[in-house]
C-alpha cells in the first residue's frame, strides 16, 4: 500500500481492516434496493386500503434512487467540508436509520419517506468509500480494491436477493432489519478508518482560497467517465427491467428462470472485477471503456437473437464481463483525474450519473419496446453500445495525439514557468490546470508501471524461491549423511 502523497491522514489507525470496511461498503449500496424487492407483495397486501397502493408499493424499490440522484452532488461538497471519514460514517448511520424504518413506521407514505432518508445515506457511502480508497491507496492496490468493491456489490446483490426472499417469508417487516448492518459497519469504520484530507486543502483553507477548478468546468476525463457511467447504467438496468417480461411472455418460463438469467450477469460482473488489477495493465481508460461497451453490445446482440432461455444467459454472461471492466475503470478514472481536494465532489457526480442512468433506463427503453418489441429493442441497444465503444476508442486516440503534441510544444523552460506557480501571462490559469491534470495523469501512470514491475518481480522471485526449494529438497537425499556432515565440518 502506498497512500496518496497529496493526502494527509489525521489520526492514523486501523491497519489492514480499513480495506475490508471500504470494500464492504459496496454491499450496502446494492442492498438499498435489492433486499426489499421480495417483500413488495406483502407490503401491497398490508396496505391494500391505501390509495394507489400498487404504485406506492413499487416505489419502495426506487424512491431511494431519485434521492441519490438529487443529493449526491451535495454529498461531495459536504464531504469536503466535514471530512471524508465523518461523512462516510454519517452515511452508514443514515443508511441504517432510513433503511430499517420500514420495520416500525405505521403507514406506506412514511415508509417511502424513510426510503428517501436511505437514499441520502447511500449517496454519502458511495461518494466517500470510493474517495477514501483513492486517498489511502495507490497504483495496483487501488485498482485491486476498486475491483473488489465492485465484486462485493455484485456478489452481495445475489446473496441479498436470496436472503431477502427468506426473510420476507417470516413477515414483510422483517426484511427491513437487514439495513441495521449499516450501523455495524459504521462502528467498524469509526475504529478502523483514519480521517483524510488533501494536504493542499489545508493550505488553501488557511489562505482563504477556493479549490482549483471550483469555478471552471469538469476535466475532460471526468466528463468522459460520467457520460460512460450514465450510458452504461441505462444499458445495464434494461436487463432486470425487460428480461423478466421476455422470459415469461415469449419463452413461457417462470420467475426462477428470469432470476437465473439476471444472476448470471451479476455473478460474472463480480468475477471479472476481481481481476481488474490485472485487466487494467492491458489498456488505458478510453480503451477499457471501449472494450466494455463492445462486450455490452455483443451481449445485447445475443439477447436479441436468443431462441431459448439458456442463450439469454449466455448474453447476460457477456454483458457481465463488460460491466465488470466498466465499473472499476470509471471509479478509478474519476479519482485519478480529479485533484485530491475535489475527489469527493467528482465521485458525487459519478454517483448521480450511475443512479440517473438506472432511473431513466425504463423511460428510455419502454417506447422502443412498445414500437418494436423486446428483442428488437435489444438489437437497437446493441447498436447504440457499439457506437459508444467506437466513440471512446476514437476519443482515446485523439487524447493520445493531443497529449503528445502538448508535450512537444512546451519546452523545459516553459514547463518550469507554468508549474513553478508563476504564470507566464495573466491569462494562463486554464493552461496551469491542463498541465496539472496531465502531471497527475502521468504520475498515476508512472506509479502504475512501477507497481506492475514490482508485482512482476515479486512473482518471479516467489517462483524462483519455490524452484530453488524443490531443487534443494531433491539434492538432499543424494548428498547422504556423510556429505552433509562434511559440509557441516
KEDO-368236 format. One record per residue (C-alpha): residue number from 1; x, y, z; chain. Coordinates in steps of 0.5 Angstrom, whole numbers. Each point is the difference from the previous one (the first is absolute). Layout:
# KEDO-368236
{num NUM xx X yy Y zz Z chaine A} .
...
***
This chain:
# KEDO-368236
{num 1 xx 0 yy 0 zz 0 chaine A} .
{num 2 xx 2 yy 7 zz -2 chaine A} .
{num 3 xx -4 yy 6 zz 3 chaine A} .
{num 4 xx -1 yy 6 zz -5 chaine A} .
{num 5 xx 6 yy 4 zz 2 chaine A} .
{num 6 xx -5 yy 6 zz -1 chaine A} .
{num 7 xx -5 yy -2 zz 5 chaine A} .
{num 8 xx 1 yy 1 zz 8 chaine A} .
{num 9 xx -2 yy -6 zz 5 chaine A} .
{num 10 xx -3 yy 3 zz 6 chaine A} .
{num 11 xx 0 yy -5 zz 6 chaine A} .
{num 12 xx 3 yy -6 zz -4 chaine A} .
{num 13 xx -3 yy -6 zz 3 chaine A} .
{num 14 xx -3 yy -7 zz -3 chaine A} .
{num 15 xx 6 yy -3 zz -4 chaine A} .
{num 16 xx -3 yy -6 zz -5 chaine A} .
{num 17 xx -7 yy 1 zz 3 chaine A} .
{num 18 xx -1 yy 6 zz -4 chaine A} .
{num 19 xx 0 yy -3 zz -7 chaine A} .
{num 20 xx -6 yy -5 zz 3 chaine A} .
{num 21 xx -4 yy 6 zz 2 chaine A} .
{num 22 xx 1 yy 3 zz -6 chaine A} .
{num 23 xx -2 yy -6 zz -5 chaine A} .
{num 24 xx -6 yy -2 zz 5 chaine A} .
{num 25 xx -3 yy 7 zz -1 chaine A} .
{num 26 xx -1 yy -2 zz -8 chaine A} .
{num 27 xx -5 yy -5 zz 3 chaine A} .
{num 28 xx -4 yy 5 zz 4 chaine A} .
{num 29 xx -1 yy 4 zz -7 chaine A} .
{num 30 xx -3 yy -6 zz -3 chaine A} .
{num 31 xx -4 yy -2 zz 6 chaine A} .
{num 32 xx -4 yy 6 zz -1 chaine A} .
{num 33 xx -5 yy -2 zz -5 chaine A} .
{num 34 xx 1 yy -8 zz -1 chaine A} .
{num 35 xx -1 yy -2 zz 7 chaine A} .
{num 36 xx -7 yy 2 zz 1 chaine A} .
{num 37 xx -3 yy -2 zz -7 chaine A} .
{num 38 xx -2 yy -7 zz 2 chaine A} .
{num 39 xx -5 yy 4 zz 6 chaine A} .
{num 40 xx -3 yy 4 zz -5 chaine A} .
{num 41 xx -6 yy -5 zz -1 chaine A} .
{num 42 xx -1 yy 0 zz 8 chaine A} .
{num 43 xx 0 yy 8 zz 0 chaine A} .
{num 44 xx -5 yy 0 zz -5 chaine A} .
{num 45 xx -5 yy -4 zz 4 chaine A} .
{num 46 xx 2 yy 3 zz 6 chaine A} .
{num 47 xx -2 yy 7 zz -2 chaine A} .
{num 48 xx -6 yy -2 zz -5 chaine A} .
{num 49 xx -4 yy 5 zz 2 chaine A} .
{num 50 xx 5 yy 6 zz -2 chaine A} .
{num 51 xx -2 yy 4 zz -6 chaine A} .
{num 52 xx 5 yy -2 zz -6 chaine A} .
{num 53 xx 3 yy -6 zz 4 chaine A} .
{num 54 xx 2 yy -3 zz -6 chaine A} .
{num 55 xx 5 yy 6 zz -2 chaine A} .
{num 56 xx 2 yy 2 zz 7 chaine A} .
{num 57 xx 2 yy -8 zz 2 chaine A} .
{num 58 xx 4 yy 0 zz -6 chaine A} .
{num 59 xx 3 yy 7 zz 1 chaine A} .
{num 60 xx 3 yy -3 zz 6 chaine A} .
{num 61 xx 6 yy -3 zz -4 chaine A} .
{num 62 xx 1 yy 6 zz -4 chaine A} .
{num 63 xx -1 yy 6 zz 5 chaine A} .
{num 64 xx 7 yy 0 zz 2 chaine A} .
{num 65 xx 3 yy 0 zz -7 chaine A} .
{num 66 xx -3 yy 7 zz -1 chaine A} .
{num 67 xx 2 yy 3 zz 7 chaine A} .
{num 68 xx 7 yy -3 zz -2 chaine A} .
{num 69 xx 0 yy 4 zz -7 chaine A} .
{num 70 xx -2 yy 6 zz 4 chaine A} .
{num 71 xx 4 yy 0 zz 6 chaine A} .
{num 72 xx 7 yy -3 zz -3 chaine A} .
{num 73 xx 3 yy 7 zz -3 chaine A} .
{num 74 xx -1 yy 3 zz 7 chaine A} .
{num 75 xx 2 yy -6 zz 4 chaine A} .
{num 76 xx 7 yy 1 zz -4 chaine A} .
{num 77 xx 0 yy 7 zz 3 chaine A} .
{num 78 xx -2 yy -2 zz 7 chaine A} .
{num 79 xx 6 yy -5 zz 0 chaine A} .
{num 80 xx 5 yy 6 zz -2 chaine A} .
{num 81 xx -3 yy 4 zz 6 chaine A} .
{num 82 xx -1 yy -5 zz 6 chaine A} .
{num 83 xx 6 yy -5 zz -2 chaine A} .
{num 84 xx -1 yy -7 zz -4 chaine A} .
{num 85 xx 0 yy -5 zz 5 chaine A} .
{num 86 xx -5 yy 4 zz 4 chaine A} .
{num 87 xx -5 yy 1 zz -6 chaine A} .
{num 88 xx 1 yy -8 zz -1 chaine A} .
{num 89 xx -2 yy -2 zz 7 chaine A} .
{num 90 xx -5 yy 5 zz 0 chaine A} .
{num 91 xx -3 yy -3 zz -7 chaine A} .
{num 92 xx 1 yy -7 zz 3 chaine A} .
{num 93 xx -5 yy 2 zz 6 chaine A} .
{num 94 xx -5 yy 4 zz -4 chaine A} .
{num 95 xx 0 yy -7 zz -4 chaine A} .
{num 96 xx -2 yy -4 zz 6 chaine A} .
{num 97 xx -5 yy 5 zz 2 chaine A} .
{num 98 xx -3 yy 1 zz -6 chaine A} .
{num 99 xx 0 yy -7 zz -2 chaine A} .
{num 100 xx -3 yy -3 zz 6 chaine A} .
{num 101 xx -5 yy 5 zz 0 chaine A} .
{num 102 xx -5 yy -5 zz -3 chaine A} .
{num 103 xx 0 yy -4 zz 6 chaine A} .
{num 104 xx -3 yy 4 zz 4 chaine A} .
{num 105 xx -3 yy 6 zz -4 chaine A} .
{num 106 xx -8 yy 0 zz 0 chaine A} .
{num 107 xx -2 yy 1 zz -7 chaine A} .
{num 108 xx 2 yy 0 zz -7 chaine A} .
{num 109 xx 2 yy 7 zz -1 chaine A} .
{num 110 xx 4 yy 1 zz 6 chaine A} .
{num 111 xx 4 yy -6 zz -2 chaine A} .
{num 112 xx 1 yy 3 zz -7 chaine A} .
{num 113 xx 3 yy 6 zz 4 chaine A} .
{num 114 xx 5 yy -5 zz 3 chaine A} .
{num 115 xx 2 yy -2 zz -6 chaine A} .
{num 116 xx 2 yy 7 zz -2 chaine A} .
{num 117 xx 4 yy 0 zz 6 chaine A} .
{num 118 xx 3 yy -6 zz -2 chaine A} .
{num 119 xx 2 yy 3 zz -7 chaine A} .
{num 120 xx 4 yy 5 zz 4 chaine A} .
{num 121 xx 4 yy -5 zz 4 chaine A} .
{num 122 xx 1 yy -4 zz -7 chaine A} .
{num 123 xx 3 yy 7 zz -3 chaine A} .
{num 124 xx 5 yy 1 zz 5 chaine A} .
{num 125 xx 2 yy -7 zz 1 chaine A} .
{num 126 xx 1 yy -1 zz -8 chaine A} .
{num 127 xx 4 yy 7 zz 0 chaine A} .
{num 128 xx 4 yy -1 zz 5 chaine A} .
{num 129 xx 2 yy -7 zz 0 chaine A} .
{num 130 xx 3 yy 1 zz -7 chaine A} .
{num 131 xx 3 yy 6 zz 2 chaine A} .
{num 132 xx 4 yy -3 zz 6 chaine A} .
{num 133 xx 2 yy -6 zz -4 chaine A} .
{num 134 xx 4 yy 6 zz -4 chaine A} .
{num 135 xx 2 yy 3 zz 6 chaine A} .
{num 136 xx 3 yy -6 zz 3 chaine A} .
{num 137 xx 3 yy -4 zz -5 chaine A} .
{num 138 xx 3 yy 1 zz -7 chaine A} .
{num 139 xx 2 yy -4 zz -6 chaine A} .
{num 140 xx -1 yy -7 zz 0 chaine A} .
{num 141 xx -3 yy -1 zz 7 chaine A} .
{num 142 xx -5 yy 6 zz -2 chaine A} .
{num 143 xx -2 yy -4 zz -6 chaine A} .
{num 144 xx -1 yy -6 zz 3 chaine A} .
{num 145 xx -4 yy 3 zz 6 chaine A} .
{num 146 xx -5 yy 3 zz -5 chaine A} .
{num 147 xx -1 yy -6 zz -4 chaine A} .
{num 148 xx -1 yy -4 zz 7 chaine A} .
{num 149 xx -5 yy 6 zz 2 chaine A} .
{num 150 xx -4 yy -2 zz -7 chaine A} .
{num 151 xx 0 yy -7 zz 1 chaine A} .
{num 152 xx -2 yy 1 zz 7 chaine A} .
{num 153 xx -6 yy 3 zz -2 chaine A} .
{num 154 xx -2 yy -5 zz -6 chaine A} .
{num 155 xx 1 yy -6 zz 5 chaine A} .
{num 156 xx -4 yy 4 zz 6 chaine A} .
{num 157 xx -5 yy 1 zz -5 chaine A} .
{num 158 xx -1 yy -7 zz -2 chaine A} .
{num 159 xx 0 yy -2 zz 8 chaine A} .
{num 160 xx -5 yy 5 zz 2 chaine A} .
{num 161 xx -5 yy -2 zz -5 chaine A} .
{num 162 xx 0 yy -7 zz 2 chaine A} .
{num 163 xx 0 yy 3 zz 8 chaine A} .
{num 164 xx -5 yy 5 zz -1 chaine A} .
{num 165 xx -5 yy -5 zz -3 chaine A} .
{num 166 xx 2 yy -5 zz 6 chaine A} .
{num 167 xx -2 yy 6 zz 5 chaine A} .
{num 168 xx -6 yy 2 zz -4 chaine A} .
{num 169 xx -3 yy -7 zz 2 chaine A} .
{num 170 xx 1 yy 2 zz 7 chaine A} .
{num 171 xx -4 yy 6 zz -1 chaine A} .
{num 172 xx 1 yy 6 zz -5 chaine A} .
{num 173 xx 2 yy 5 zz 6 chaine A} .
{num 174 xx 6 yy -5 zz 2 chaine A} .
{num 175 xx 4 yy 2 zz -7 chaine A} .
{num 176 xx 1 yy 7 zz 3 chaine A} .
{num 177 xx 4 yy -2 zz 6 chaine A} .
{num 178 xx 6 yy -2 zz -5 chaine A} .
{num 179 xx 1 yy 7 zz -1 chaine A} .
{num 180 xx 3 yy 0 zz 7 chaine A} .
{num 181 xx 6 yy -3 zz -3 chaine A} .
{num 182 xx 2 yy 7 zz -2 chaine A} .
{num 183 xx 0 yy 2 zz 8 chaine A} .
{num 184 xx 5 yy -6 zz 1 chaine A} .
{num 185 xx 5 yy 2 zz -6 chaine A} .
{num 186 xx -1 yy 8 zz 3 chaine A} .
{num 187 xx 3 yy -3 zz 6 chaine A} .
{num 188 xx 6 yy -3 zz -3 chaine A} .
{num 189 xx 1 yy 6 zz -5 chaine A} .
{num 190 xx 1 yy 4 zz 7 chaine A} .
{num 191 xx 5 yy -4 zz 2 chaine A} .
{num 192 xx 4 yy -2 zz -6 chaine A} .
{num 193 xx 0 yy 6 zz -5 chaine A} .
{num 194 xx 4 yy 6 zz 1 chaine A} .
{num 195 xx -2 yy 7 zz -2 chaine A} .
{num 196 xx 3 yy 2 zz -7 chaine A} .
{num 197 xx 0 yy 7 zz -2 chaine A} .
{num 198 xx 4 yy 2 zz -6 chaine A} .
{num 199 xx 7 yy 4 zz 2 chaine A} .
{num 200 xx -2 yy 5 zz -5 chaine A} .
{num 201 xx -6 yy 2 zz 3 chaine A} .
{num 202 xx 2 yy 1 zz 7 chaine A} .
{num 203 xx 5 yy 6 zz -3 chaine A} .
{num 204 xx -6 yy 2 zz -5 chaine A} .
{num 205 xx -5 yy 1 zz 6 chaine A} .
{num 206 xx 6 yy 4 zz 4 chaine A} .
{num 207 xx 1 yy 4 zz -5 chaine A} .
{num 208 xx -8 yy 1 zz -1 chaine A} .
{num 209 xx 0 yy -2 zz -8 chaine A} .
{num 210 xx -4 yy -5 zz -3 chaine A} .
{num 211 xx 2 yy -6 zz -3 chaine A} .
{num 212 xx 2 yy 0 zz -7 chaine A} .
{num 213 xx -5 yy -2 zz -6 chaine A} .
{num 214 xx -5 yy 2 zz 5 chaine A} .
{num 215 xx -3 yy 6 zz -5 chaine A} .
{num 216 xx 2 yy -4 zz -6 chaine A} .
{num 217 xx -2 yy -6 zz -4 chaine A} .
{num 218 xx 1 yy -7 zz 1 chaine A} .
{num 219 xx 6 yy -3 zz -2 chaine A} .
{num 220 xx -1 yy -4 zz -7 chaine A} .
{num 221 xx 2 yy -7 zz 3 chaine A} .
{num 222 xx -5 yy 1 zz 6 chaine A} .
{num 223 xx -5 yy 3 zz -5 chaine A} .
{num 224 xx 1 yy -7 zz -5 chaine A} .
{num 225 xx -1 yy -4 zz 6 chaine A} .
{num 226 xx -6 yy 3 zz 3 chaine A} .
{num 227 xx -3 yy -1 zz -7 chaine A} .
{num 228 xx 2 yy -7 zz -1 chaine A} .
{num 229 xx -3 yy -2 zz 7 chaine A} .
{num 230 xx -7 yy 3 zz -2 chaine A} .
{num 231 xx 0 yy -3 zz -6 chaine A} .
{num 232 xx 3 yy -7 zz 3 chaine A} .
{num 233 xx -5 yy 0 zz 5 chaine A} .
{num 234 xx -6 yy 1 zz -5 chaine A} .
{num 235 xx 2 yy -6 zz -4 chaine A} .
{num 236 xx 2 yy -4 zz 7 chaine A} .
{num 237 xx -7 yy 2 zz 3 chaine A} .
{num 238 xx -4 yy -2 zz -6 chaine A} .
{num 239 xx 1 yy -7 zz 1 chaine A} .
{num 240 xx -3 yy -1 zz 7 chaine A} .
{num 241 xx -6 yy 5 zz -3 chaine A} .
{num 242 xx -1 yy -4 zz -6 chaine A} .
{num 243 xx 3 yy -7 zz 0 chaine A} .
{num 244 xx -6 yy -3 zz 5 chaine A} .
{num 245 xx -5 yy 2 zz -5 chaine A} .
{num 246 xx 3 yy -3 zz -5 chaine A} .
{num 247 xx 2 yy -7 zz 4 chaine A} .
{num 248 xx -8 yy 0 zz 2 chaine A} .
{num 249 xx -3 yy 2 zz -6 chaine A} .
{num 250 xx 4 yy -2 zz -6 chaine A} .
{num 251 xx 3 yy -6 zz 3 chaine A} .
{num 252 xx -5 yy -2 zz 5 chaine A} .
{num 253 xx 5 yy -1 zz 5 chaine A} .
{num 254 xx -1 yy 2 zz 8 chaine A} .
{num 255 xx 3 yy 5 zz 4 chaine A} .
{num 256 xx 5 yy -5 zz 2 chaine A} .
{num 257 xx 3 yy 0 zz -7 chaine A} .
{num 258 xx 0 yy 7 zz 0 chaine A} .
{num 259 xx 3 yy 1 zz 6 chaine A} .
{num 260 xx 6 yy -5 zz -2 chaine A} .
{num 261 xx 1 yy 4 zz -6 chaine A} .
{num 262 xx 1 yy 6 zz 3 chaine A} .
{num 263 xx 4 yy -3 zz 6 chaine A} .
{num 264 xx 5 yy -3 zz -6 chaine A} .
{num 265 xx 1 yy 8 zz -2 chaine A} .
{num 266 xx 1 yy 2 zz 8 chaine A} .
{num 267 xx 5 yy -6 zz 1 chaine A} .
{num 268 xx 4 yy 1 zz -6 chaine A} .
{num 269 xx 1 yy 7 zz 2 chaine A} .
{num 270 xx 3 yy -2 zz 6 chaine A} .
{num 271 xx 4 yy -5 zz -2 chaine A} .
{num 272 xx 3 yy 5 zz -5 chaine A} .
{num 273 xx 1 yy 6 zz 4 chaine A} .
{num 274 xx 4 yy -5 zz 5 chaine A} .
{num 275 xx 5 yy 0 zz -6 chaine A} .
{num 276 xx 0 yy 8 zz -1 chaine A} .
{num 277 xx 7 yy 1 zz 2 chaine A} .
{num 278 xx 3 yy -5 zz -5 chaine A} .
{num 279 xx -5 yy 3 zz -5 chaine A} .
{num 280 xx 2 yy 7 zz 1 chaine A} .
{num 281 xx 7 yy -2 zz -3 chaine A} .
{num 282 xx -3 yy -1 zz -7 chaine A} .
{num 283 xx -2 yy 7 zz -2 chaine A} .
{num 284 xx -2 yy 7 zz 3 chaine A} .
{num 285 xx -6 yy 2 zz 2 chaine A} .
{num 286 xx -3 yy 2 zz -7 chaine A} .
{num 287 xx 2 yy -7 zz -3 chaine A} .
{num 288 xx -3 yy -4 zz 6 chaine A} .
{num 289 xx -7 yy 4 zz 0 chaine A} .
{num 290 xx 0 yy -1 zz -8 chaine A} .
{num 291 xx 1 yy -8 zz 2 chaine A} .
{num 292 xx -5 yy 0 zz 5 chaine A} .
{num 293 xx -5 yy 3 zz -5 chaine A} .
{num 294 xx 2 yy -4 zz -5 chaine A} .
{num 295 xx -2 yy -6 zz 5 chaine A} .
{num 296 xx -7 yy 3 zz 2 chaine A} .
{num 297 xx -1 yy 1 zz -8 chaine A} .
{num 298 xx 2 yy -8 zz -1 chaine A} .
{num 299 xx -5 yy -2 zz 6 chaine A} .
{num 300 xx -6 yy 4 zz -3 chaine A} .
{num 301 xx 1 yy -3 zz -7 chaine A} .
{num 302 xx 0 yy -7 zz 3 chaine A} .
{num 303 xx -6 yy 2 zz 4 chaine A} .
{num 304 xx -4 yy 3 zz -6 chaine A} .
{num 305 xx 1 yy -7 zz -4 chaine A} .
{num 306 xx -1 yy -5 zz 6 chaine A} .
{num 307 xx -4 yy -5 zz -2 chaine A} .
{num 308 xx 0 yy -3 zz 7 chaine A} .
{num 309 xx 1 yy 2 zz 8 chaine A} .
{num 310 xx 7 yy -3 zz 0 chaine A} .
{num 311 xx 2 yy 4 zz -6 chaine A} .
{num 312 xx -3 yy 6 zz 4 chaine A} .
{num 313 xx 5 yy -2 zz 6 chaine A} .
{num 314 xx 6 yy 0 zz -5 chaine A} .
{num 315 xx -2 yy 7 zz -2 chaine A} .
{num 316 xx 0 yy 3 zz 7 chaine A} .
{num 317 xx 6 yy -4 zz 2 chaine A} .
{num 318 xx 4 yy 4 zz -6 chaine A} .
{num 319 xx -3 yy 6 zz 3 chaine A} .
{num 320 xx 2 yy -1 zz 7 chaine A} .
{num 321 xx 7 yy -1 zz -3 chaine A} .
{num 322 xx 0 yy 7 zz -3 chaine A} .
{num 323 xx -3 yy 3 zz 7 chaine A} .
{num 324 xx 5 yy -3 zz 4 chaine A} .
{num 325 xx 5 yy 4 zz -4 chaine A} .
{num 326 xx -4 yy 6 zz -1 chaine A} .
{num 327 xx -2 yy 2 zz 8 chaine A} .
{num 328 xx 7 yy 0 zz 3 chaine A} .
{num 329 xx 3 yy 3 zz -6 chaine A} .
{num 330 xx -5 yy 6 zz 1 chaine A} .
{num 331 xx 1 yy 1 zz 7 chaine A} .
{num 332 xx 8 yy 0 zz -1 chaine A} .
{num 333 xx 0 yy 4 zz -6 chaine A} .
{num 334 xx -4 yy 6 zz 4 chaine A} .
{num 335 xx 4 yy -1 zz 6 chaine A} .
{num 336 xx 7 yy 0 zz -4 chaine A} .
{num 337 xx -3 yy 6 zz -4 chaine A} .
{num 338 xx -2 yy 4 zz 6 chaine A} .
{num 339 xx 4 yy 5 zz 4 chaine A} .
{num 340 xx 0 yy -3 zz 7 chaine A} .
{num 341 xx -4 yy 5 zz 3 chaine A} .
{num 342 xx -5 yy -1 zz -5 chaine A} .
{num 343 xx -1 yy -7 zz 0 chaine A} .
{num 344 xx -6 yy 0 zz 5 chaine A} .
{num 345 xx -3 yy 5 zz -5 chaine A} .
{num 346 xx 1 yy -4 zz -6 chaine A} .
{num 347 xx -2 yy -7 zz 3 chaine A} .
{num 348 xx -6 yy 3 zz 2 chaine A} .
{num 349 xx -1 yy 2 zz -7 chaine A} .
{num 350 xx 1 yy -7 zz -2 chaine A} .
{num 351 xx -5 yy -3 zz 5 chaine A} .
{num 352 xx -5 yy 5 zz -3 chaine A} .
{num 353 xx 2 yy -3 zz -7 chaine A} .
{num 354 xx -1 yy -7 zz 2 chaine A} .
{num 355 xx -7 yy 0 zz 3 chaine A} .
{num 356 xx -3 yy 5 zz -5 chaine A} .
{num 357 xx 2 yy -5 zz -5 chaine A} .
{num 358 xx -4 yy -5 zz 4 chaine A} .
{num 359 xx -5 yy 4 zz 1 chaine A} .
{num 360 xx -1 yy 2 zz -8 chaine A} .
{num 361 xx 1 yy -7 zz -2 chaine A} .
{num 362 xx -7 yy -2 zz -1 chaine A} .
{num 363 xx -2 yy 7 zz -2 chaine A} .
{num 364 xx 5 yy 0 zz -6 chaine A} .
{num 365 xx -2 yy -8 zz -2 chaine A} .
{num 366 xx -7 yy 0 zz 1 chaine A} .
{num 367 xx -2 yy 4 zz -6 chaine A} .
{num 368 xx 4 yy -5 zz -4 chaine A} .
{num 369 xx -3 yy -6 zz 3 chaine A} .
{num 370 xx -7 yy 3 zz -2 chaine A} .
{num 371 xx 2 yy 1 zz -7 chaine A} .
{num 372 xx 5 yy -6 zz -2 chaine A} .
{num 373 xx -1 yy -5 zz 6 chaine A} .
{num 374 xx 5 yy -2 zz 5 chaine A} .
{num 375 xx 5 yy -4 zz -4 chaine A} .
{num 376 xx 1 yy 5 zz -6 chaine A} .
{num 377 xx 1 yy 6 zz 6 chaine A} .
{num 378 xx 6 yy -4 zz 2 chaine A} .
{num 379 xx 2 yy 0 zz -7 chaine A} .
{num 380 xx 0 yy 8 zz 0 chaine A} .
{num 381 xx 3 yy 0 zz 7 chaine A} .
{num 382 xx 6 yy -5 zz -3 chaine A} .
{num 383 xx 1 yy 5 zz -6 chaine A} .
{num 384 xx 0 yy 6 zz 5 chaine A} .
{num 385 xx 5 yy -3 zz 4 chaine A} .
{num 386 xx 4 yy -2 zz -6 chaine A} .
{num 387 xx 0 yy 8 zz -2 chaine A} .
{num 388 xx 2 yy 2 zz 7 chaine A} .
{num 389 xx 6 yy -5 zz 0 chaine A} .
{num 390 xx 2 yy 3 zz -7 chaine A} .
{num 391 xx 0 yy 7 zz 3 chaine A} .
{num 392 xx 4 yy -2 zz 6 chaine A} .
{num 393 xx 5 yy -3 zz -4 chaine A} .
{num 394 xx 1 yy 6 zz -4 chaine A} .
{num 395 xx 0 yy 4 zz 6 chaine A} .
{num 396 xx 6 yy -4 zz 3 chaine A} .
{num 397 xx 4 yy 1 zz -7 chaine A} .
{num 398 xx -2 yy 8 zz 0 chaine A} .
{num 399 xx 2 yy 1 zz 7 chaine A} .
{num 400 xx 7 yy -4 zz -1 chaine A} .
{num 401 xx 1 yy 4 zz -6 chaine A} .
{num 402 xx -1 yy 7 zz 4 chaine A} .
{num 403 xx 4 yy -2 zz 6 chaine A} .
{num 404 xx 6 yy -2 zz -5 chaine A} .
{num 405 xx -1 yy 7 zz -3 chaine A} .
{num 406 xx 0 yy 4 zz 6 chaine A} .
{num 407 xx 6 yy -4 zz 3 chaine A} .
{num 408 xx 4 yy 2 zz -6 chaine A} .
{num 409 xx -3 yy 7 zz -1 chaine A} .
{num 410 xx 2 yy 2 zz 7 chaine A} .
{num 411 xx 8 yy 0 zz 2 chaine A} .
{num 412 xx 3 yy 0 zz 7 chaine A} .
{num 413 xx 0 yy 7 zz 1 chaine A} .
{num 414 xx -7 yy 1 zz -2 chaine A} .
{num 415 xx -2 yy -6 zz 5 chaine A} .
{num 416 xx 4 yy 3 zz 5 chaine A} .
{num 417 xx -3 yy 6 zz 0 chaine A} .
{num 418 xx -7 yy -3 zz 0 chaine A} .
{num 419 xx 1 yy -5 zz 5 chaine A} .
{num 420 xx 4 yy 4 zz 5 chaine A} .
{num 421 xx -6 yy 4 zz 2 chaine A} .
{num 422 xx 2 yy 7 zz -4 chaine A} .
{num 423 xx -4 yy 0 zz -6 chaine A} .
{num 424 xx 3 yy 3 zz -6 chaine A} .
{num 425 xx -6 yy 4 zz -2 chaine A} .
{num 426 xx -6 yy 3 zz 4 chaine A} .
{num 427 xx -5 yy -5 zz -4 chaine A} .
{num 428 xx 4 yy -7 zz 1 chaine A} .
{num 429 xx -4 yy -2 zz 6 chaine A} .
{num 430 xx -4 yy -5 zz -5 chaine A} .
{num 431 xx 7 yy -2 zz -3 chaine A} .
{num 432 xx 2 yy -2 zz 7 chaine A} .
{num 433 xx -6 yy -4 zz 1 chaine A} .
{num 434 xx 1 yy -4 zz -6 chaine A} .
{num 435 xx 8 yy -1 zz 2 chaine A} .
{num 436 xx -3 yy -2 zz 7 chaine A} .
{num 437 xx -4 yy -5 zz -3 chaine A} .
{num 438 xx 5 yy -3 zz -5 chaine A} .
{num 439 xx 5 yy 0 zz 6 chaine A} .
{num 440 xx -5 yy -4 zz 4 chaine A} .
{num 441 xx -1 yy -5 zz -5 chaine A} .
{num 442 xx 7 yy -1 zz -1 chaine A} .
{num 443 xx 1 yy -1 zz 7 chaine A} .
{num 444 xx -5 yy -5 zz 0 chaine A} .
{num 445 xx 2 yy -4 zz -6 chaine A} .
{num 446 xx 8 yy 0 zz 3 chaine A} .
{num 447 xx -3 yy -3 zz 7 chaine A} .
{num 448 xx -4 yy -5 zz -4 chaine A} .
{num 449 xx 6 yy -2 zz -4 chaine A} .
{num 450 xx 5 yy 0 zz 6 chaine A} .
{num 451 xx -6 yy -5 zz 4 chaine A} .
{num 452 xx 0 yy -4 zz -6 chaine A} .
{num 453 xx 7 yy -1 zz -1 chaine A} .
{num 454 xx 0 yy -1 zz 8 chaine A} .
{num 455 xx -5 yy -5 zz -1 chaine A} .
{num 456 xx 3 yy -4 zz -5 chaine A} .
{num 457 xx 7 yy 0 zz 3 chaine A} .
{num 458 xx -3 yy -3 zz 7 chaine A} .
{num 459 xx -4 yy -5 zz -4 chaine A} .
{num 460 xx 7 yy -2 zz -4 chaine A} .
{num 461 xx 3 yy 0 zz 7 chaine A} .
{num 462 xx -5 yy -5 zz 3 chaine A} .
{num 463 xx 0 yy -5 zz -6 chaine A} .
{num 464 xx 8 yy 0 zz 1 chaine A} .
{num 465 xx 0 yy -1 zz 7 chaine A} .
{num 466 xx -5 yy -5 zz -1 chaine A} .
{num 467 xx 4 yy -4 zz -5 chaine A} .
{num 468 xx 6 yy 1 zz 4 chaine A} .
{num 469 xx -3 yy -3 zz 6 chaine A} .
{num 470 xx -2 yy -6 zz -4 chaine A} .
{num 471 xx 7 yy -1 zz -3 chaine A} .
{num 472 xx 3 yy 0 zz 7 chaine A} .
{num 473 xx -5 yy -5 zz 2 chaine A} .
{num 474 xx 2 yy -4 zz -6 chaine A} .
{num 475 xx 7 yy 0 zz 1 chaine A} .
{num 476 xx 0 yy -1 zz 8 chaine A} .
{num 477 xx -1 yy -8 zz -1 chaine A} .
{num 478 xx 5 yy 0 zz -5 chaine A} .
{num 479 xx 5 yy 3 zz 5 chaine A} .
{num 480 xx -1 yy -5 zz 5 chaine A} .
{num 481 xx 2 yy 1 zz 8 chaine A} .
{num 482 xx 8 yy 0 zz -2 chaine A} .
{num 483 xx 0 yy 5 zz -5 chaine A} .
{num 484 xx -5 yy 4 zz 5 chaine A} .
{num 485 xx 5 yy -1 zz 6 chaine A} .
{num 486 xx 6 yy 2 zz -5 chaine A} .
{num 487 xx -3 yy 7 zz -2 chaine A} .
{num 488 xx -2 yy 1 zz 8 chaine A} .
{num 489 xx 7 yy -1 zz 2 chaine A} .
***
